[in-house]
């Protein structure tokens, strides 16, 4: 029995990792859930994802408020629907209630991770697809023993990710610092005889921001994402700037959680993320 765990963005990823470790404690036949974090360095993303989808028996999608409309998550969910039908894909809501979710999977049987009843039902669904399913009373006993561990882990994960997001919002971003410097430089080098200097600088700043936005749109369209994996540790980072040579990506300036100031990475040091 192989389960495919689909995620997108921080809270979804960390919850999927938690569930991947927890599930085999309850249903031993599910000893190797597939998580896209398991993709090796240099492996082609779409080919690996597609191959693993064809060799799994059931898919679980971890949905949060921040990823519920993400194209990559919905791509994986669509592939699962094509293979399994509605009965083989299980959307799990994390930090999100059924009433608040109106995404493309809302017509399926939704599971709230905070609901013991919902999660008991999800484990029953997984168990019934096993080659050698556990007796219902045995599954119930094991679930009762391990449910508190999952619940504690899920609550801790939610609190940690939300705290990190709050800290990130309170800090000035690299883009903001660059904009500030550009504005100051333009103010110094501009014609001092201008009678409306502040408005001129503001207009220039907006023009620069528009140019950056268009570059980001170009990058996302050509490479399919504005995020990269760092090959050394598979950490996910956001692309802030990039350079191309002869039509190929030469380097990116990327921002990672452990490198909040951003850093230049050669193209071979990172791998493009498909979300």
C-alpha positions as CSV (number, residue, x, y, z in Angstrom):
1,X,0.0,0.0,0.0
2,X,1.6,3.3,-1.1
3,X,0.2,6.7,-0.3
4,X,1.1,9.8,-2.3
5,X,1.2,12.9,-0.1
6,X,0.7,16.2,-2.0
7,X,1.7,19.6,-0.5
8,X,2.4,23.2,-1.5
9,X,3.9,25.9,0.7
10,X,5.3,25.8,4.2
11,X,2.4,24.7,6.5
12,X,1.2,22.0,4.0
13,X,4.8,20.7,3.6
14,X,5.5,20.5,7.3
15,X,2.2,18.8,8.0
16,X,2.8,16.3,5.2
17,X,6.2,15.4,6.6
18,X,4.6,15.0,10.1
19,X,1.9,12.7,8.6
20,X,4.4,10.7,6.6
21,X,6.2,9.8,9.9
22,X,3.0,9.2,11.8
23,X,1.0,7.0,9.4
24,X,3.2,3.8,9.5
25,X,2.8,3.7,13.3
26,X,-0.9,3.2,12.8
27,X,-1.0,1.2,9.5
28,X,2.3,-0.7,9.1
29,X,1.6,-1.6,5.5
30,X,1.9,2.1,4.7
31,X,5.6,2.0,5.4
32,X,6.8,4.3,2.6
33,X,4.5,7.2,1.8
34,X,5.8,9.2,-1.1
35,X,6.5,12.9,-0.5
36,X,7.9,15.1,-3.3
37,X,10.7,16.1,-0.9
38,X,12.1,12.6,-1.6
39,X,13.0,13.5,-5.2
40,X,16.7,13.2,-5.7
41,X,19.1,15.8,-6.9
42,X,19.1,16.2,-10.6
43,X,15.9,14.1,-11.1
44,X,13.4,15.6,-13.5
45,X,10.5,16.9,-11.4
46,X,7.5,16.3,-13.6
47,X,8.6,12.8,-14.7
48,X,9.3,11.7,-11.2
49,X,6.0,13.1,-9.9
50,X,4.1,11.4,-12.7
51,X,5.8,8.1,-12.2
52,X,5.1,8.0,-8.5
53,X,1.5,8.9,-9.0
54,X,1.1,5.9,-11.3
55,X,2.6,3.6,-8.6
56,X,0.5,4.8,-5.7
57,X,-2.8,3.4,-4.4
58,X,-4.3,6.6,-2.8
59,X,-3.5,10.3,-2.7
60,X,-3.8,12.7,0.2
61,X,-3.7,16.5,-0.4
62,X,-2.8,18.8,2.4
63,X,-4.8,22.0,1.9
64,X,-4.2,25.3,3.8
65,X,-5.5,28.8,3.4
66,X,-2.3,29.9,1.6
67,X,-2.2,27.0,-1.0
68,X,-5.8,26.2,-1.7
69,X,-5.7,27.8,-5.2
70,X,-2.0,26.9,-6.0
71,X,-1.8,25.5,-9.6
72,X,0.9,22.9,-8.7
73,X,-1.2,21.4,-5.9
74,X,-4.2,21.2,-8.2
75,X,-2.1,19.6,-10.9
76,X,-1.2,16.7,-8.6
77,X,-4.8,16.5,-7.4
78,X,-6.1,16.4,-11.0
79,X,-3.6,13.6,-11.8
80,X,-4.9,11.6,-8.8
81,X,-8.5,12.1,-9.8
82,X,-7.7,10.8,-13.3
83,X,-6.2,7.6,-11.9
84,X,-8.2,6.9,-8.8
85,X,-11.5,8.8,-9.2
86,X,-13.0,10.7,-6.4
87,X,-12.8,7.7,-4.0
88,X,-9.0,7.6,-4.2
89,X,-8.1,11.2,-3.3
90,X,-8.5,12.5,0.2
91,X,-8.2,16.3,0.8
92,X,-7.0,17.1,4.4
93,X,-7.7,20.7,5.6
94,X,-5.0,22.2,7.8
95,X,-5.8,25.3,9.7
96,X,-8.8,25.6,7.5
97,X,-12.4,24.6,8.1
98,X,-14.8,22.9,5.7
99,X,-16.9,26.0,5.7
100,X,-14.0,28.2,4.7
101,X,-12.7,26.0,1.8
102,X,-14.3,26.7,-1.6
103,X,-11.5,25.3,-3.8
104,X,-11.6,22.8,-6.7
105,X,-11.7,19.8,-4.3
106,X,-14.6,21.0,-2.2
107,X,-17.0,18.4,-3.8
108,X,-14.9,15.6,-2.3
109,X,-15.0,14.1,1.2
110,X,-13.1,16.7,3.2
111,X,-11.1,15.8,6.3
112,X,-10.1,18.4,8.9
113,X,-6.9,17.3,10.6
114,X,-8.0,18.7,13.9
115,X,-11.1,16.5,13.9
116,X,-10.5,13.1,15.6
117,X,-13.7,11.7,13.9
118,X,-12.6,12.9,10.5
119,X,-9.1,11.5,10.9
120,X,-10.4,8.2,12.1
121,X,-12.5,8.0,9.0
122,X,-9.5,8.8,6.8
123,X,-7.4,6.0,8.4
124,X,-10.4,3.7,7.8
125,X,-10.3,4.6,4.1
126,X,-6.6,4.0,3.8
127,X,-6.9,0.7,5.7
128,X,-9.6,-0.6,3.4
129,X,-7.3,-0.2,0.4
130,X,-4.5,-2.2,2.0
131,X,-3.7,-5.7,0.7
132,X,-4.0,-7.0,4.3
133,X,-6.3,-4.5,6.1
134,X,-6.3,-4.4,9.9
135,X,-9.5,-5.5,11.7
136,X,-11.6,-2.4,12.6
137,X,-11.2,-2.9,16.3
138,X,-7.4,-3.3,16.0
139,X,-7.2,-0.2,13.8
140,X,-9.3,1.7,16.4
141,X,-7.1,0.7,19.3
142,X,-3.9,1.7,17.5
143,X,-5.4,5.0,16.3
144,X,-6.4,5.8,19.9
145,X,-2.8,5.3,21.0
146,X,-1.2,7.4,18.3
147,X,-3.8,10.1,17.7
148,X,-2.6,12.5,20.5
149,X,0.9,12.4,19.0
150,X,-0.4,13.6,15.6
151,X,-2.6,16.2,17.2
152,X,0.2,17.7,19.3
153,X,2.5,17.7,16.3
154,X,-0.1,19.4,14.0
155,X,-0.8,22.1,16.6
156,X,3.0,22.7,17.1
157,X,3.5,22.9,13.3
158,X,0.7,25.3,12.8
159,X,2.0,27.6,15.6
160,X,5.6,27.5,14.3
161,X,4.7,28.2,10.7
162,X,2.3,31.1,11.6
163,X,5.0,32.6,13.9
164,X,7.6,32.4,11.2
165,X,5.2,34.1,8.7
166,X,4.5,36.9,11.2
167,X,8.2,37.5,11.7
168,X,8.7,37.6,7.9
169,X,6.0,40.2,7.5
170,X,7.5,42.5,10.2
171,X,11.0,42.5,8.5
172,X,11.9,44.7,5.6
173,X,12.4,42.6,2.5
174,X,15.4,42.7,0.3
175,X,13.3,44.2,-2.5
176,X,12.2,47.1,-0.1
177,X,15.8,47.8,0.8
178,X,16.9,47.9,-2.9
179,X,14.0,50.2,-3.8
180,X,15.0,52.6,-1.0
181,X,18.6,52.7,-2.2
182,X,17.5,53.2,-5.8
183,X,15.3,56.1,-4.7
184,X,18.0,57.8,-2.8
185,X,20.5,57.4,-5.6
186,X,18.1,58.8,-8.1
187,X,17.4,61.7,-5.8
188,X,21.0,62.5,-5.5
189,X,21.9,62.3,-9.2
190,X,18.7,63.9,-10.6
191,X,18.6,67.5,-11.7
192,X,18.5,69.7,-8.5
193,X,16.6,72.4,-10.4
194,X,13.5,70.2,-10.6
195,X,10.7,71.8,-8.8
196,X,8.8,68.6,-8.0
197,X,11.7,66.2,-7.0
198,X,9.7,64.0,-4.7
199,X,7.0,63.2,-7.2
200,X,9.6,62.5,-9.9
201,X,11.4,60.1,-7.6
202,X,8.1,58.4,-6.7
203,X,7.3,58.0,-10.4
204,X,10.7,56.5,-11.1
205,X,10.3,54.0,-8.2
206,X,7.0,52.9,-9.5
207,X,8.5,52.4,-12.9
208,X,11.2,50.3,-11.5
209,X,8.7,48.2,-9.6
210,X,6.7,47.7,-12.8
211,X,9.9,46.6,-14.5
212,X,10.6,44.1,-11.8
213,X,7.1,42.8,-11.9
214,X,7.4,42.2,-15.6
215,X,10.7,40.4,-15.2
216,X,9.1,38.1,-12.5
217,X,6.2,37.4,-14.9
218,X,8.7,36.5,-17.6
219,X,10.6,34.2,-15.3
220,X,7.5,32.5,-14.0
221,X,6.2,31.9,-17.5
222,X,9.5,30.6,-18.9
223,X,10.6,28.5,-15.9
224,X,7.2,27.6,-14.4
225,X,7.8,29.0,-10.9
226,X,9.3,31.8,-8.8
227,X,10.7,29.3,-6.3
228,X,13.8,27.1,-6.3
229,X,15.2,24.3,-4.2
230,X,18.7,24.6,-2.9
231,X,20.5,21.4,-4.0
232,X,22.6,21.1,-0.9
233,X,19.6,20.7,1.5
234,X,16.4,20.9,-0.6
235,X,15.3,24.1,1.2
236,X,12.7,26.1,-0.7
237,X,13.6,29.7,-1.6
238,X,12.0,32.6,-3.4
239,X,13.7,34.1,-6.5
240,X,14.3,37.8,-6.2
241,X,16.4,38.4,-9.3
242,X,18.0,36.4,-12.0
243,X,20.4,36.5,-15.0
244,X,20.4,34.6,-18.3
245,X,23.1,34.0,-20.8
246,X,22.4,32.8,-24.3
247,X,18.8,32.0,-23.3
248,X,19.8,29.8,-20.3
249,X,19.6,30.6,-16.6
250,X,23.0,31.7,-15.4
251,X,22.3,32.6,-11.7
252,X,19.5,33.6,-9.3
253,X,19.3,35.8,-6.3
254,X,17.2,33.8,-3.9
255,X,15.8,34.3,-0.4
256,X,15.7,31.4,2.1
257,X,14.4,31.2,5.6
258,X,17.9,30.7,6.9
259,X,19.3,33.4,4.6
260,X,16.9,36.4,5.0
261,X,19.1,38.9,3.2
262,X,19.2,36.8,0.0
263,X,22.2,35.4,-1.8
264,X,23.5,34.7,-5.4
265,X,23.3,31.1,-6.4
266,X,24.6,29.6,-9.7
267,X,22.0,27.8,-11.8
268,X,23.6,24.4,-11.0
269,X,23.3,25.0,-7.3
270,X,19.6,25.2,-7.3
271,X,16.7,23.4,-8.9
272,X,13.5,25.0,-10.1
273,X,10.4,24.3,-8.1
274,X,7.2,23.6,-10.0
275,X,4.9,25.6,-7.6
